[in-house]
Amino acid sequence: MRRVLIVAQNEVLGLVRSKFFIIGILVMPVCVGVLMTFLGYASSRVDHADRRFAVLDRTGVLYPAVQEAAAQYNREKGEGAERSGPHFLPEPVADTAGQDDAALLAGLSDRVRRGDLFAFVEIPAGALDPGSTAAVKYYTQNTSYVRLSTWLASTLDGQVQQERLKRAGMDPRLVRQLTRRTELASFGLTERRADGSTTEARRVDELQRFGIPIFFLVLMFMSVMSNAQHLINTIIEEKMSKISEVLLGSISSFQLLAGKLVGVVVVSLLLAAVYLIGGAYTLFALGRPDLIDPVLLGWFVVFLLCAALLYGSLFQALSSACSDLKDAQSLLQPAMMMLIMAYLSSMLVLRAPDSALAVGLSFVPVLTPFAMLLRLSMPPGPPLWQALLSVAILMTTTVAVVWAAARIFRVGLLMQGKAPNLPELLRWIRK
């Protein structure tokens, strides 16, 4: 055991003392903050152009409403340095009776190509008829720009509805009031105290509903993924420099593997602890310390330990079977894809954590750490027996993978030459 701890200590210190590890911990949240700030800044300044468009209104009544809506939109976007978006500048197109439609549309298209117009829209004459299925046609050369078309669709849809109501003798304002949407607010359940009184139900917000689960999901993925490249490089470098042969002269292959795995787990926990402390500080700053759940933190530690051992032993076993980084990258692709698949498949759990699919994913060992942790972080959470069963399955699988990894590690650490294929790896395990 002492030798295992010595190897683990060497692994932890070798990684933690690295300036790149320290920089990585500090730079990651800074980069995320800078990225979010930049996106927020850029989203309001990336599109400041004037979008001039022509309106061919065959109804004869909708253009003034479009013009007024565009003026209101432009006022909301501001002027000069305070401008936060594009300005939409409509102009009418006379619908001359008997004029060739093809020639009219071709002329407008030529204006778009010359840059006089950004787009033009054709409103059919029957657009105001009840039950009309005639589509408003939007023409542009820049078909990937949807901001103007989206605004036009919303504006024209509202105006067409108002005109139809007026023609039917209804007051549009009264109809809006009668059809106003009713807000649905989500609350938890009330609880009955021992004295018979009840507590008031607490309103559920988006931070509690999705923010906390996604934070734990991303944190677990980062903690496990961040050590993968370190494991690969360390084992390949030791193998290529013959350090492994020297180490195996004073320590067994299992002790060496166990020491490296313990080091991986410690580093994963350290990395997670740094971000958990940062997350707790953020919640206190936001005035939401009620979202800190010690029981959920305990489950997170359990699943992180199992995930770090499971994937760490898998990465170490496959790396030990390779003689250079090129072979290791090729052989480790399936293991990497397995980890990424576990992360992405957990998004399905977010939609329905109590569904049969989510329950099934919770008992697939390579997916269990992510799927079950998400279910535990989303109220009301799974039954306790499901959580305990998933831990038992995950731990049993982890022990089996560590055992198989130790056998591959024992043979592969001294192997040189071409990387083995899957049948050869299975033979190593059976030896």
N, C-alpha and C positions, 0 to 999 in steps of 0.2 A: 504493500500500500504506500509505503514511503516513496518508492521509486515512481509510482504513478503520480503522486502529488508533486514530485520534483519536475516531471515532464510537464504536468499541467501548469505549474508555476512558470516554467520557462516559456510555454506557449502564451500564457496570459501576459507576462511581462514583455515578451517580444512583440506582441501586437499593441498592447496598451501604451508602451513607451514610444511607439512609432509616432512621429509627428503627423503622419498622414491620418492615423486613427483619431487623434485629438482634433485635427483640422476637420476631418469628416464629421465628427459629432457636432462641432460648432458651426460648420459651414452649411450643413443640411437645413436646419431651421432658418438660417439666414437666407439661403437660396430660395426656400419656399416663400418666405416673406417678401423677398425682392421680386420673385416671379409674380406673386399675387398683386403686389403693388404696381408692377409694370403692366400687367394685364388690365387692371382697373384704370390705370392712366391711359394706356394705349386704346382701350375700347371706346373711350370718349373723344379720342383725337385722331383715330386712324382714318375716319371718313368725314371730311369737312367740305367736300366738293358740292357745288350747286348741281342738282339733278333736274335738268329742264325736260319736261315731257309734254307731249301734245295730247289733247283729249278730243276724240271724235265722238261727240255725244249725239246719238241718233234719237234719244228720247226728247231732247230739247229742254230738259229741266234739271239735270243732275250736275252740269258743269259748275254753276254758281256754288253749290254745296261743296264740291271738290276744291274749288278755289279758296273758299272760306276755311275749310279744314286744313289746307296746305299752309295758309297764313298762320293759323293757330299753331300748327306743328313747328313752323319756323320760329315763331316767338318763343316756344318752349325750349328750342335748341339754343337760343341766344345769338348774340352778335359779337364780332371781334374776338378778343382774347377769351371771352367767356363762352364762346360757341362750343357746344358739345356734340354736334352731329351735323349731318348734311342738311341742306335746304332743298325743298321740293318746289319747283317753279312750273306751274301748269300754264298752258296756253290753249285757247280754243281752236278748233278746226271747223271751218264752215262746212256743213253738210249740204252741198248744193244738189237740189233735186235733179235727177237725170244724169248726174256726173258718173263717169265710169269708176266703179269702186276699185278695180284693179289698178288703174292709173293713179288714183288718190293714195292708195296704200303704197304703191311703188315710189311716189314722190316723198311720202313721209319716211320711207325706208332709206331713200337717198340722203335725206337730211340727217338721219341717225348715223349713217356711214361717214358723212362729212363732219360730224361732231356738233352740228347745230342743235340736235336733240339727243338726249340720252335714251329715250324710249317714247312710244306713243301707245295709247289705249283706245280701243274701239268698244263703245257701249251700244249694244243692239237696241233697236227700236222697241222690241217687245220685252225689255228687261223689267218693266214695271207691271206687266200683266200678271195677275194671280196665277200661281202654278207654272210660271214660265221656266223653261230649262235652258234658255239661251245663255250662253257663256259670254262674259266680258273677255275680250281678247287683248292680251298685253304683248307688245312687240318690242324687242330690244336686241342689240348685238351682243351685249354683255349679259348673257343668260345666267351666269353664276352669281350676279348681284341680285339678292332677293329682298333687300331692305325696302326698296321702292315698291316692288310688286306686292309684298306683304302688307305694306301700309295702304296701298290702293285697294287691295281685296277687302281689308277691314273697313275702310272708309266707304267704299261703294256699297258693301253689303248693308251697312247701317243706314245709308241714305236711301237705298232701294226699299228697305223695310218701312222707313218713315213715309215715303211717297205712296207705297201701297196702302198703308193705314189711312193716310189722308184721303185717298181715293175711295176707300171703303167707309168713310165717314167716321173714323175713330180718331181720338186725340192721341198722338204719339207719346206725349208726356205721361198721360194716364196709363197707357199700355206699359211704358217703361216701369212705372211705379208698381203696377200690378204684377209684372213679370220679373221684378228684381230678385236676384238670386239670394238665397238665405245662407248665411255662413254656417259651416259645420265646425264646431270646436271639439277637439278630442280631449277627453279627461280620463284619468284613472278611475279606480273604484273607491267608493266611500268605505270606511272601516268603522266597526262598532267597538267602542271601548268597553272595559270591564263593568263600568257603572251604567251601561246602557246607552250613553250618548254616542253620537256619531261624529266622525271627522269629515271635514269638507274635502271633496274630491279635488285633486290637483290637476291643473291643465297640462297637457302634454305638448312640448314644443319640439321643433325639428332637431335641436341639438341633442335632446334626450333620445329621440326616436331613431335618428340616423348618425348623428355626429359621433357619439361615444362608440357604437359598434364599428364604424368605419375606422376610427382612430386605433382601436385594438387590432383590427384586421391588418391595417397597413403596418403598424408597429411590429406585429409578429412576423410579417413577411420580410420587413427590413432586417430584423434581428437575425433571422435564419439566413437570408440571402447574403447579407454583408460578410459572413464568414466563409462562404463557399469558395471565393477566389483565393482567400488566404490559405485555406486548407489545401487547395490544389497546388498553389505555388510552393508551399512549405514542403509537402511530401515529394514533389517532383525535384525540387532543388536538393533536398537531402539525398534523394536517390541518385541523382546525376553526379553529385559531389562525393558519393560513397560514404556520407556521414551515417546513413542508415546501417551500413555494415558494422561500423564502429559501435553504434548504439546497441545493436543486437548482440554485441559481445558481452554486454553487462546488464542487459534487460531483455525480457521476453517480448515477443511481438504483441501479445495481448496487453501487457503492461504499457507498452509504447502507444498502442491504439487507445487504451483507456485513458492514459494521461492526456493525449491530444483531445479526446472527446470531452473530458472534464474541463480542459482549457477553453474549448469552444462554448460549452454551456456557460461558464463563468463570464466570458466576453459577451455572449448574447444577453445574459441577465444584466450586465453592467450597462450595455447599450440601451436596453429597455428601461432600466432604472433612470437613466439620464432624461429620457423623453417622458417617462411617467411623471417625474418631478416637474418637468417643464409644463406638462399638461395640467397637473394639479395646480400649479401657480397660475396658469391661465384661467382655470375655472374659478379660483379665488378672486382673481382680478375682475372677472365678469360677474362676480356676486352669485355664483352657482356652485358652492361647495357641496350642495345636496346631491350633485351628480356623482360624487366620489363614493364608490361602493367597495368596501374592503373585501367582501365575499367575492365579488367579480375579479378584483385584483388577485385574490388567491387562486381562482380558477385560471386566470391568465398565466400565472407563474407555473402552474402544473402543466398546462398545455404547451407553454414555451419550452419547458424542460424536455418534454417528450419530443416535440418537433425538432429541437436542436440536436438531440441524441439520434433521432431517426434519420434525419437528412444528413447530419454531420457524419455518422458512420457510413452512410451510403456514398457520400462524396469521398471519404477517405479510402474506402475499399476500392472504388473505381480508379482513384488517382494512383494508388499503390500498384495497380496492374499496368500502368503506363510508364514509358521510359522518357517521354518528353512532353512538353506542354501541348504540342500539336495533337498528339494522340489522345491526351487527356481531354482536350476540348471536344473532340469528336465523340469519345466514349461517354462523356458526362452530359451530352445534350439531352438524352432521354431523362436523366435525373433532374436536370434543370427544368425541362418541360413539365415534369411531374409536379414540381414545386409551383411553377407558374399556373398550371392547371388547377391545383388546389386553391390558389389565391383567386383565380377568375371564377371558378365554379361556386365559390362562396357568395358571389353576387346574386346567385339564384336564391340563396337562403334569405337575403334581405327582402325579397318580394313576399315570401310566405314562409316564415320560420317554423310554422307548425304543419306544413304540408308533408305528404308522404315522401316526396323527393328530398326535402330538407332533412327529414329524419333518417332516410337511407344514406345520405351523404355523411351524416354524423357518425356512421359506423363503418365507413370505408377508411382504413387506417391512415393512408397518405393524405386524406382530406379531413380527417377528424379534428385536428387542432384548429383549423380555420372555421369549419362549419359549426362545430359544437360551441366554440367560443362566441361566434356571432349569435347563436340561438340563446346562449346564456346572458348575453348583453342586451337582448331585446325582450322587454316584459311581455308576458309573465314568465318567460323562460320555459325550458323543457322540464319534465318531471325529474326528480332527483335520481331515480333509478336509471334513466337514460344517460345522464351525465356520468354516473359512476360506471355504467357498462361501457361507455365510450372510452373512459380512462383505462379500464381494465383491458379492453381490446387494443388500445393504443400502446399501453405498456408491454403487453405480451408481444405485439408486433415489433416494438422497439428492441426488446430483448433478443428476439429471433434475428432481426437485422444486424444488431451489434455482434451476435454470435457468428453469423455468416460473414460479416465484414472482417471479423478477426481472422477467420480462416483464409479469406482472400488476401488480407493484409499480410499474413504470415508467409504466403507463397509469393505474392506479387511484389513485395518490397525488395526482394533480391533478384527478381526476374529482369532481364534485359532483352532488348530487341523489339519485335513487333508486338503491338498491344493484342491481348487475347480477345477472342470472340465470346459470345454468350455461352455456348456449350463448354468452352474451356473454363470459364468462371464457375459454372456449375460443378465441373469435375473438381476444381480446387476446394469448393465448399464440402463436397462429399469425402474428401481425403481425411 
